[in-house]
């Protein structure tokens, strides 16, 4: 598959307040592939807070169906600083678990659009 960046720059997202999160979503149409990189993390070991969660087996379902049963069929990914994941953002429902007080995480997201 040939891809090109879908914009002039990516985004940095700061999760640094209690209950900061990103609810279940699919990325915009311009994000056929999304590269997510953990830039910084101050989470305790084995914390469930601030983790990326993916619904890999539920990508053919409507988001409303996933919202109705959100605790089934997801996998969490604990990216450490410097680690990245590449996912089909427009297909795979994903989100970030809520943060606890005094925890901090910064990620970068770059979107790529398919040209072939």
C-alpha positions in Angstrom: 0.0 0.0 0.0 1.3 3.4 -0.9 0.7 6.2 1.7 1.4 9.9 2.2 1.0 12.1 5.3 -2.5 13.3 5.5 -1.5 16.7 6.9 1.4 19.0 7.3 2.0 17.9 10.9 0.8 15.5 13.6 -0.6 16.1 17.0 0.7 15.8 20.5 -1.9 14.9 23.1 -1.3 15.5 26.8 -3.1 13.4 29.4 -2.0 15.1 32.6 -5.2 15.8 34.6 -7.3 13.4 36.5 -9.9 11.8 34.2 -8.3 12.9 31.0 -9.2 10.2 28.4 -10.2 9.6 24.8 -13.4 7.7 24.4 -14.0 4.9 21.9 -13.7 6.2 18.4 -12.5 5.5 14.9 -10.0 8.0 13.4 -11.1 10.3 10.7 -11.2 9.3 7.0 -7.8 10.9 6.4 -6.2 8.5 8.9 -6.1 5.2 7.0 -3.0 4.5 9.0 -2.2 6.1 12.4 1.2 6.0 14.0 0.9 6.6 17.7 4.1 7.1 19.7 4.5 7.4 23.4 6.7 10.5 24.1 6.5 10.5 27.9 4.9 8.4 30.6 4.8 8.9 34.4 2.5 6.0 35.2 3.1 3.4 38.0 4.1 -0.1 36.8 1.1 -2.2 35.7 -1.3 0.7 35.9 -4.5 0.5 33.8 -4.7 4.2 33.6 -3.8 6.0 30.4 -3.5 2.8 28.3 -4.4 2.6 24.7 -7.3 0.1 24.2 -8.2 -1.5 20.8 -11.3 -3.4 19.7 -9.5 -5.5 17.0 -12.2 -8.2 16.7 -15.0 -5.6 16.7 -14.0 -3.4 13.8 -17.1 -4.3 11.8 -19.5 -3.2 14.5 -21.1 0.2 14.8 -19.6 2.3 17.6 -23.0 2.4 19.3 -22.9 -1.4 19.7 -19.4 -1.2 21.2 -20.4 1.6 23.6 -23.3 -0.6 24.8 -20.9 -3.4 25.7 -17.6 -1.6 26.0 -16.0 -4.1 28.5 -16.0 -7.0 26.0 -13.5 -7.7 23.3 -10.8 -5.1 23.8 -7.0 -5.4 24.3 -4.9 -2.8 26.1 -1.5 -1.7 24.9 1.0 -0.2 27.4 3.3 1.9 25.2 6.5 2.9 26.9 8.3 6.1 26.0 9.9 5.7 22.5 7.5 2.8 21.6 5.0 3.2 18.7 2.1 1.3 17.3 0.8 1.5 13.7 -2.9 0.8 13.3 -5.7 1.1 10.8 -7.2 4.1 12.6 -10.2 4.5 10.4 -11.1 0.8 10.9 -10.1 -0.2 14.4 -12.1 1.4 17.3 -9.7 2.6 19.9 -9.4 4.9 23.0 -7.4 5.9 26.0 -8.4 4.9 29.6 -8.9 7.8 32.1 -5.9 9.1 34.0 -5.6 9.2 37.8 -4.4 12.3 39.7 -0.6 13.0 39.4 -0.2 10.7 36.4 1.0 12.0 33.1 1.3 10.7 29.5 2.1 12.4 26.3 1.6 10.8 22.9 2.1 11.8 19.3 -0.3 10.8 16.5 0.6 11.0 12.8 -2.0 10.2 10.2 -1.3 8.7 6.7 -3.7 8.4 3.8 -3.7 5.6 1.3 -3.0 6.7 -2.3 -3.2 3.4 -4.1 
